[in-house]
């Protein structure tokens, strides 16, 4: 009989009375720290110094506005925006030092940081374990690994992945990017020849294409993190700094079921981007000069006519004219439009949706002050996202790969269709601190029954049951 066990990213039993008591204590400590920060400011600032304090917030807003001018313009306006973004915080620091408020400011910031850390710890203790069911499995008999020798600057060769895989009994197929660059055709041929496991060594784009074939034929899939970023491998808990360690799944692995995204019939394991980022990655210069290419294209995309206006629907909710739209295979823990966050799990049966619309320096300033809670960011979950435009094709970036697709472009999620085999012993996905909602912290501190994560779990369960 095959054994089944549950692995978790977070330790402890978050739903227990002990966890709730600990969370309440931390919530109260968080509020005390915030109160101390306010007291430190109030004690040090008389009626004539409140203006100086408010200038600090104004400086932060000006920094955001300066960044907007830097990104959205060229020439002299870009230079002035960059100077503003640099000068505003420097002037605020100098003003605080001259006025003698720097001690109070440092104390208040330290107390605020401590309060924020306590609040996140409190919410963490209320979260249910973010784990996925794994089951023990026998080693495959005829595994086939498809490797991209150029991915990640040549990680396949540097880490000796071919030799290591062959020593474990796998057949390795190196993609010939000049003659036969299509990993889908290679994977289907391998299955037709009797492969009972498919694996991919490369970036998220290569992983997704081979994973789609594995899901189509119901065979297990192994991830070898030989790409540049490998978000999928990271969220599976693999060691991205040691790609060869992922091959341990061939000899001592466990299997878990995860979701697979689908965009216009093409699988994706990480994200699909529309709008600004997708337009930028279409440039042939992007791979070799990312920052320079982005700065060159952003003015036309943000305030010019270069970008294609988009209309999107996430289930029944309209997202009018987003500048950037990010659809992810399972939601990220935080609304990070740059995609630098983490997904707590990969089996929720839902897409994550992040839409961004910044129309000028005022909204950029608000974004600098409020972060992911700014009105310019919309974050939600859905099972189906439809993107439309009045154009023959629109730019799309699928797991970092530049494509153009005819609208409407439909994104869906295929729940639990991918059997991923991972090493039994692996580092695990890094913990992502939850976003802090101070209303929940207050309810918790005064003895309420907040469930910041339970509501999300129920929402996802409802999506899966509909």
Backbone torsions as a table, in degrees:
resi	resn	phi	psi	omega
1	UNK	NA	136.2	180.0
2	UNK	-80.7	131.3	-177.5
3	UNK	-80.2	148.7	176.6
4	UNK	-125.1	134.8	177.6
5	UNK	-140.5	168.3	-179.0
6	UNK	-119.0	123.0	175.5
7	UNK	-100.9	148.7	179.5
8	UNK	-131.0	151.6	176.2
9	UNK	-81.5	-32.9	-177.2
10	UNK	-111.9	140.3	-179.0
11	UNK	-84.8	168.5	174.8
12	UNK	90.7	178.7	179.3
13	UNK	-120.6	87.9	-171.6
14	UNK	-59.1	-22.4	-177.7
15	UNK	-87.4	-3.8	-174.8
16	UNK	-77.0	163.0	177.9
17	UNK	-61.6	-36.2	-179.8
18	UNK	-64.0	-40.5	179.2
19	UNK	-65.8	-39.7	179.7
20	UNK	-66.1	-42.4	178.0
21	UNK	-61.5	-43.1	178.6
22	UNK	-63.6	-40.4	179.6
23	UNK	-65.3	-38.8	179.2
24	UNK	-63.9	-43.1	178.5
25	UNK	-60.6	-42.7	179.1
26	UNK	-67.7	-36.6	178.0
27	UNK	-63.7	-42.1	178.8
28	UNK	-65.9	-39.5	177.5
29	UNK	-64.6	-37.3	177.8
30	UNK	-61.7	-44.0	179.7
31	UNK	-67.0	-34.9	176.2
32	UNK	-63.8	-40.7	178.4
33	UNK	-64.1	-41.8	178.4
34	UNK	-64.7	-42.6	177.8
35	UNK	-62.0	-38.6	176.9
36	UNK	-64.0	-38.3	178.1
37	UNK	-63.4	-43.6	178.4
38	UNK	-63.7	-41.7	180.0
39	UNK	-64.3	-39.5	179.6
40	UNK	-61.5	-40.6	179.3
41	UNK	-70.0	-45.5	-177.0
42	UNK	-64.2	-36.8	-179.2
43	UNK	-68.1	-38.7	-174.3
44	UNK	-84.5	-17.5	-174.6
45	UNK	-111.3	118.8	170.8
46	UNK	-84.1	-172.0	-178.2
47	UNK	-63.0	-25.8	-178.4
48	UNK	-87.4	-4.6	-177.3
49	UNK	-110.3	-5.7	178.5
50	UNK	-64.2	-32.6	178.8
51	UNK	-62.5	-39.5	179.2
52	UNK	-64.1	-39.8	178.7
53	UNK	-63.2	-44.2	179.9
54	UNK	-65.5	-28.6	177.2
55	UNK	-63.7	-26.5	176.2
56	UNK	-63.4	-44.4	176.9
57	UNK	-66.5	-38.0	177.1
58	UNK	-62.5	-37.0	178.3
59	UNK	-63.2	-39.1	177.6
60	UNK	-65.1	-41.6	178.2
61	UNK	-63.9	-40.5	178.5
62	UNK	-65.2	-33.4	176.5
63	UNK	-61.8	-45.6	177.1
64	UNK	-61.5	-42.2	178.4
65	UNK	-64.2	-39.0	178.4
66	UNK	-63.8	-39.5	177.2
67	UNK	-63.0	-40.4	177.9
68	UNK	-59.7	-47.6	179.9
69	UNK	-62.9	-34.4	178.6
70	UNK	-65.4	-40.3	-176.7
71	UNK	-82.2	-32.7	-169.8
72	UNK	-95.4	-2.7	-177.0
73	UNK	-135.7	169.1	176.5
74	UNK	-122.2	171.7	172.9
75	UNK	64.7	-137.4	-175.6
76	UNK	-61.5	-43.0	177.7
77	UNK	-59.3	-37.4	177.6
78	UNK	-65.2	-42.8	179.3
79	UNK	-63.2	-44.4	178.8
80	UNK	-64.0	-38.8	177.9
81	UNK	-63.6	-42.0	178.6
82	UNK	-64.1	-41.3	178.4
83	UNK	-63.5	-40.2	178.7
84	UNK	-64.3	-43.8	-179.3
85	UNK	-62.4	-31.8	179.1
86	UNK	-85.4	-39.3	-173.3
87	UNK	-75.4	-34.0	-175.2
88	UNK	-58.3	-52.9	179.5
89	UNK	-66.5	-32.5	178.6
90	UNK	-65.2	-43.7	179.6
91	UNK	-64.8	-38.7	178.3
92	UNK	-63.1	-44.4	178.8
93	UNK	-62.4	-42.1	179.2
94	UNK	-64.9	-40.6	179.0
95	UNK	-62.9	-42.3	178.8
96	UNK	-64.9	-38.2	-179.4
97	UNK	-67.5	-43.4	-178.2
98	UNK	-67.2	-38.0	-176.6
99	UNK	-81.4	-7.4	-179.2
100	UNK	81.9	11.4	-178.9
101	UNK	-89.8	-0.5	-173.2
102	UNK	-65.5	-33.4	179.2
103	UNK	-64.9	-46.7	178.9
104	UNK	-63.9	-38.8	-179.5
105	UNK	-65.0	-44.3	179.6
106	UNK	-64.7	-42.6	179.2
107	UNK	-62.6	-44.6	-179.7
108	UNK	-64.2	-41.2	179.3
109	UNK	-64.8	-40.3	179.2
110	UNK	-64.2	-43.6	179.0
111	UNK	-66.7	-38.7	177.8
112	UNK	-63.5	-43.4	178.8
113	UNK	-61.9	-40.9	178.6
114	UNK	-65.1	-41.4	177.7
115	UNK	-63.2	-40.1	178.7
116	UNK	-64.3	-41.8	179.0
117	UNK	-63.8	-41.7	178.3
118	UNK	-65.4	-39.7	179.9
119	UNK	-63.9	-43.0	179.1
120	UNK	-65.8	-38.8	177.7
121	UNK	-64.1	-37.7	178.5
122	UNK	-63.4	-46.0	179.9
123	UNK	-66.8	-33.7	179.2
124	UNK	-62.9	-38.2	-178.9
125	UNK	-69.6	-19.3	177.7
126	UNK	-89.6	-9.1	-178.3
127	UNK	-76.2	143.1	171.7
128	UNK	-71.9	155.5	-179.9
129	UNK	-59.1	133.1	179.5
130	UNK	-92.7	73.5	-178.7
131	UNK	-123.5	166.8	177.8
132	UNK	-127.5	141.6	179.7
133	UNK	-63.1	133.5	173.4
134	UNK	-122.9	154.8	176.2
135	UNK	-135.7	144.8	178.8
136	UNK	-70.0	143.7	-177.8
137	UNK	-139.7	158.8	175.8
138	UNK	-81.3	152.4	177.4
139	UNK	-61.1	147.1	179.1
140	UNK	-69.7	156.6	178.5
141	UNK	-94.0	-34.8	-176.8
142	UNK	-133.8	66.5	179.7
143	UNK	-76.3	144.9	176.2
144	UNK	-128.3	126.8	178.5
145	UNK	-113.3	129.2	178.9
146	UNK	-103.2	122.7	-173.2
147	UNK	-121.5	136.8	175.2
148	UNK	-97.0	106.5	-173.8
149	UNK	-67.4	-18.7	-178.9
150	UNK	-95.2	-12.0	-174.9
151	UNK	-65.6	143.3	178.1
152	UNK	62.3	27.3	-179.6
153	UNK	71.6	24.9	177.1
154	UNK	93.1	34.2	-179.4
155	UNK	-65.4	-29.0	-179.7
156	UNK	-59.0	-45.6	179.7
157	UNK	-75.1	-42.3	-176.3
158	UNK	-62.9	-35.0	-176.5
159	UNK	-98.7	7.4	177.2
160	UNK	58.6	39.8	-173.7
161	UNK	-68.9	-34.1	-179.8
162	UNK	-64.1	-49.8	-178.7
163	UNK	-63.1	-41.2	-179.0
164	UNK	-65.5	-42.0	-179.3
165	UNK	-67.3	-42.6	-179.7
166	UNK	-66.4	-33.3	176.9
167	UNK	-65.1	-25.1	178.4
168	UNK	-91.2	6.5	175.0
169	UNK	93.1	10.3	-178.3
170	UNK	-91.6	149.9	170.0
171	UNK	-92.9	130.2	-176.2
172	UNK	-107.5	132.6	174.8
173	UNK	-117.8	115.6	176.3
174	UNK	-86.5	127.1	179.2
175	UNK	-67.1	128.0	172.6
176	UNK	-91.6	98.1	-171.7
177	UNK	-70.0	-10.0	177.0
178	UNK	-96.3	-40.5	-175.9
179	UNK	-95.5	-46.3	-176.8
180	UNK	-140.0	81.2	-173.8
181	UNK	-85.6	-0.8	-172.4
182	UNK	-87.8	106.0	179.6
183	UNK	-68.2	-23.3	179.6
184	UNK	-64.5	-46.3	179.3
185	UNK	-63.0	-40.4	178.8
186	UNK	-64.1	-42.9	-178.5
187	UNK	-66.1	-42.8	180.0
188	UNK	-65.2	-37.3	177.8
189	UNK	-66.0	-38.0	179.3
190	UNK	-63.7	-41.9	178.2
191	UNK	-64.7	-42.1	179.3
192	UNK	-61.6	-28.3	179.9
193	UNK	-88.3	3.7	172.8
194	UNK	106.6	12.2	178.3
195	UNK	-63.3	133.3	177.1
196	UNK	-106.2	7.7	174.0
197	UNK	-159.7	137.8	174.9
198	UNK	-115.4	145.2	175.9
199	UNK	-140.1	159.7	179.4
200	UNK	-137.8	133.5	173.0
201	UNK	-113.6	108.0	-176.6
202	UNK	170.9	-163.1	178.9
203	UNK	-82.0	-177.0	-177.9
204	UNK	-61.8	-33.4	179.8
205	UNK	-63.7	-45.8	177.0
206	UNK	-65.8	-41.4	179.4
207	UNK	-57.5	-44.2	-175.6
208	UNK	-64.4	-43.0	-176.9
209	UNK	-65.9	-42.7	178.9
210	UNK	-71.7	-36.9	177.6
211	UNK	-61.8	-35.9	178.3
212	UNK	-61.6	-39.6	177.6
213	UNK	-68.2	-41.8	178.6
214	UNK	-60.2	-43.0	178.2
215	UNK	-66.5	-37.4	-179.6
216	UNK	-62.0	-35.9	-176.7
217	UNK	-104.1	0.7	176.6
218	UNK	69.9	25.3	178.5
219	UNK	-101.5	154.4	-180.0
220	UNK	-66.2	160.0	-176.8
221	UNK	-131.5	135.8	179.2
222	UNK	-115.3	133.8	179.6
223	UNK	-101.9	125.6	173.9
224	UNK	-118.3	116.1	-170.4
225	UNK	-77.9	77.1	-178.7
226	UNK	-109.0	16.7	179.4
227	UNK	-96.2	-164.8	-178.5
228	UNK	-82.4	-46.9	-176.3
229	UNK	-116.0	-43.9	175.4
230	UNK	53.9	60.2	177.1
231	UNK	-61.4	-38.0	-178.7
232	UNK	-61.8	-46.3	178.1
233	UNK	-61.7	-40.1	179.9
234	UNK	-62.0	-44.7	-177.9
235	UNK	-74.5	-15.2	171.4
236	UNK	-83.6	-6.0	178.8
237	UNK	87.4	17.5	-179.5
238	UNK	-85.4	160.3	179.5
239	UNK	-88.1	106.2	-177.5
240	UNK	-73.8	-19.9	178.6
241	UNK	-80.8	-12.7	180.0
242	UNK	-132.4	78.4	-177.1
243	UNK	-57.2	-33.0	-177.8
244	UNK	-63.4	-25.8	-179.6
245	UNK	-63.3	-27.2	178.6
246	UNK	-65.4	-21.7	179.0
247	UNK	-71.8	-14.0	176.7
248	UNK	-61.2	-18.2	177.3
249	UNK	-62.8	-21.4	179.9
250	UNK	-73.3	-31.0	-176.0
251	UNK	-108.1	-32.3	-178.7
252	UNK	-141.9	72.1	-175.1
253	UNK	-117.0	163.4	171.6
254	UNK	-125.5	159.3	-174.5
255	UNK	-117.7	140.9	174.9
256	UNK	-135.9	157.4	-179.3
257	UNK	-102.1	127.3	178.3
258	UNK	-130.1	167.4	-179.6
259	UNK	-84.2	160.5	176.9
260	UNK	-133.1	127.1	178.2
261	UNK	-77.8	158.6	178.9
262	UNK	-139.6	126.3	176.2
263	UNK	-125.9	112.5	-179.9
264	UNK	51.7	39.7	178.9
265	UNK	84.9	0.0	179.3
266	UNK	-107.6	132.8	-179.1
267	UNK	-75.0	150.4	170.0
268	UNK	-142.4	145.8	-177.7
269	UNK	-105.7	-17.1	-174.7
270	UNK	-122.3	-82.6	-174.6
271	UNK	-141.7	155.9	167.8
272	UNK	-121.2	127.2	-177.9
273	UNK	-114.3	140.3	174.8
274	UNK	-126.0	157.7	175.7
275	UNK	90.0	-138.0	-168.9
276	UNK	-56.3	-54.3	-177.7
277	UNK	-62.3	-42.9	-179.3
278	UNK	-62.5	-36.4	177.5
279	UNK	-67.6	-39.5	-177.3
280	UNK	-66.4	-42.7	-175.5
281	UNK	-70.7	-9.8	174.9
282	UNK	-68.2	-23.1	-177.0
283	UNK	-67.3	134.2	177.3
284	UNK	-65.7	-17.2	-179.8
285	UNK	-85.6	-7.7	-171.6
286	UNK	-64.1	-41.4	-175.8
287	UNK	-60.4	-38.7	-175.2
288	UNK	-91.3	-20.6	-177.7
289	UNK	-146.7	75.0	-174.0
290	UNK	-62.3	-52.3	-175.1
291	UNK	-64.6	-46.0	-178.9
292	UNK	-64.0	-40.9	179.7
293	UNK	-65.5	-42.0	179.0
294	UNK	-63.0	-45.9	179.8
295	UNK	-63.1	-31.7	-179.7
296	UNK	-72.9	-34.9	-175.3
297	UNK	-92.9	-26.0	-172.2
298	UNK	-58.9	-41.8	-179.2
299	UNK	-56.9	-43.0	-179.9
300	UNK	-68.9	-31.7	-177.8
301	UNK	-79.9	-34.4	-174.6
302	UNK	-85.2	-40.3	-176.7
303	UNK	-127.0	-2.5	179.5
304	UNK	-100.8	-158.6	-176.7
305	UNK	-111.8	13.4	-174.9
306	UNK	-73.0	-36.0	-176.3
307	UNK	-78.0	151.0	176.3
308	UNK	-87.6	120.4	177.7
309	UNK	-59.7	134.9	-176.0
310	UNK	-115.6	151.2	168.3
311	UNK	-126.7	133.5	-176.5
312	UNK	-134.6	151.0	173.9
313	UNK	-129.9	128.6	173.7
314	UNK	-108.0	103.5	-167.5
315	UNK	55.7	-114.2	-177.7
316	UNK	-100.9	3.0	-176.4
317	UNK	-99.3	129.2	178.6
318	UNK	-83.2	142.0	175.8
319	UNK	-124.6	87.9	-172.1
320	UNK	-74.0	129.1	169.1
321	UNK	49.6	54.1	176.6
322	UNK	-72.9	140.9	173.4
323	UNK	-73.5	-39.9	177.4
324	UNK	-133.2	133.7	177.5
325	UNK	-130.5	123.7	-179.4
326	UNK	-117.1	121.3	177.4
327	UNK	-114.8	123.9	-174.5
328	UNK	-118.5	148.2	173.6
329	UNK	-73.7	93.3	-170.2
330	UNK	80.8	142.4	-173.9
331	UNK	-73.4	148.7	173.0
332	UNK	-78.2	154.7	-178.0
333	UNK	-66.7	-30.1	-179.5
334	UNK	-132.1	153.7	-177.5
335	UNK	-79.7	80.2	-179.0
336	UNK	-107.2	102.1	-176.6
337	UNK	-67.1	-14.9	178.0
338	UNK	-84.7	-4.3	176.5
339	UNK	74.1	23.0	-178.3
340	UNK	-93.9	8.4	-176.6
341	UNK	-90.2	-160.3	-178.8
342	UNK	-131.7	151.7	172.5
343	UNK	-101.3	120.1	-178.5
344	UNK	-59.9	-30.3	178.8
345	UNK	-153.4	164.7	-176.1
346	UNK	-122.8	18.0	-177.3
347	UNK	-131.5	28.3	-177.5
348	UNK	-82.2	-13.2	-179.2
349	UNK	74.1	21.9	-177.7
350	UNK	-136.1	153.0	171.5
351	UNK	-90.9	145.3	168.5
352	UNK	-93.3	139.7	-178.1
353	UNK	-129.9	125.1	176.0
354	UNK	-128.4	118.5	179.3
355	UNK	-115.7	136.6	-177.2
356	UNK	-127.0	133.2	175.4
357	UNK	-141.6	105.9	178.4
358	UNK	-116.2	114.0	-172.1
359	UNK	-98.9	-5.0	-179.7
360	UNK	178.0	-178.0	-177.3
361	UNK	-62.2	-28.7	-179.9
362	UNK	-66.2	-44.9	177.9
363	UNK	-69.9	-32.8	175.5
364	UNK	-63.4	-39.3	177.1
365	UNK	-64.1	-42.6	177.1
366	UNK	-61.9	-38.9	178.4
367	UNK	-62.8	-39.1	177.9
368	UNK	-65.7	-33.5	-178.0
369	UNK	-83.1	-38.6	-171.7
370	UNK	-107.3	-11.4	177.6
371	UNK	63.8	-135.4	-174.1
372	UNK	-68.4	-10.2	177.3
373	UNK	-92.5	5.5	178.6
374	UNK	-65.1	153.0	-178.7
375	UNK	-66.8	-16.0	-179.1
376	UNK	-80.6	-6.5	-179.2
377	UNK	-116.6	129.5	173.9
378	UNK	-118.4	124.5	-180.0
379	UNK	-127.0	130.9	179.6
380	UNK	-157.9	177.3	175.7
381	UNK	-118.5	152.9	-178.1
382	UNK	-158.0	165.0	173.7
383	UNK	-100.0	-18.5	-176.0
384	UNK	-147.4	129.6	177.7
385	UNK	-124.9	129.6	179.5
386	UNK	-119.3	126.1	179.9
387	UNK	-114.3	126.1	-177.7
388	UNK	-124.0	158.4	178.1
389	UNK	-163.0	155.6	176.5
390	UNK	-89.7	69.4	179.7
391	UNK	-155.1	157.4	-179.4
392	UNK	-69.0	-39.8	176.9
393	UNK	-140.3	156.0	174.9
394	UNK	-127.3	153.3	179.3
395	UNK	-74.2	135.7	179.3
396	UNK	-139.5	138.1	173.9
397	UNK	-114.0	112.2	-177.3
398	UNK	-105.5	111.2	-175.7
399	UNK	50.3	40.8	177.4
400	UNK	85.8	-6.9	-178.7
401	UNK	-93.1	132.2	-177.5
402	UNK	-79.3	126.0	177.4
403	UNK	-136.8	165.2	166.8
404	UNK	-127.2	134.5	-176.3
405	UNK	-132.9	147.1	176.8
406	UNK	-75.7	135.4	176.4
407	UNK	-77.2	158.0	-3.1
408	UNK	-74.8	142.0	177.0
409	UNK	-99.9	124.3	-175.3
410	UNK	-109.5	127.6	175.2
411	UNK	-110.9	131.6	176.6
412	UNK	-136.0	174.6	177.5
413	UNK	-127.7	134.8	178.8
414	UNK	-102.7	107.6	-170.6
415	UNK	-73.2	123.7	170.7
416	UNK	63.8	24.2	-175.4
417	UNK	-86.4	-13.6	-173.9
418	UNK	-106.8	121.8	175.9
419	UNK	-91.3	103.3	-178.4
420	UNK	-99.0	129.4	177.3
421	UNK	-103.4	124.7	-177.4
422	UNK	-126.0	158.3	176.8
423	UNK	-60.2	144.1	178.0
424	UNK	-61.1	-38.6	179.6
425	UNK	-109.5	113.7	-178.5
426	UNK	-148.3	160.4	-174.1
427	UNK	-62.7	-33.7	-174.9
428	UNK	92.0	153.1	-179.6
429	UNK	-69.7	139.7	179.7
430	UNK	-66.3	146.0	179.6
431	UNK	-69.8	140.0	177.3
432	UNK	-112.6	119.1	-179.9
433	UNK	-64.6	132.8	-178.7
434	UNK	-70.8	154.7	173.7
435	UNK	-65.3	141.1	-175.7
436	UNK	-92.0	124.4	172.6
437	UNK	-110.3	108.4	-173.9
438	UNK	-67.5	-23.2	175.9
439	UNK	-64.7	-38.9	176.9
440	UNK	-67.4	-37.5	178.9
441	UNK	-63.6	-42.5	179.3
442	UNK	-64.1	-44.7	179.3
443	UNK	-60.9	-40.6	179.6
444	UNK	-66.1	-43.2	-176.4
445	UNK	-64.8	-33.4	-177.7
446	UNK	-90.7	6.6	173.4
447	UNK	101.0	13.6	177.5
448	UNK	-75.5	-173.1	-178.6
449	UNK	-124.9	68.0	179.4
450	UNK	-74.8	145.5	178.5
451	UNK	-134.2	72.4	-173.2
452	UNK	-60.0	-29.8	-178.8
453	UNK	-99.6	-28.5	-176.8
454	UNK	-61.4	-37.4	179.5
455	UNK	-63.8	-39.5	177.8
456	UNK	-64.9	-41.3	179.0
457	UNK	-60.8	-43.2	-179.8
458	UNK	-65.2	-39.7	179.0
459	UNK	-61.9	-45.2	179.3
460	UNK	-63.8	-40.1	179.1
461	UNK	-62.7	-39.6	178.3
462	UNK	-63.4	-38.9	177.5
463	UNK	-60.4	-40.9	-176.0
464	UNK	-73.9	-27.0	-176.5
465	UNK	-86.9	-20.6	-177.1
466	UNK	-65.5	NA	NA
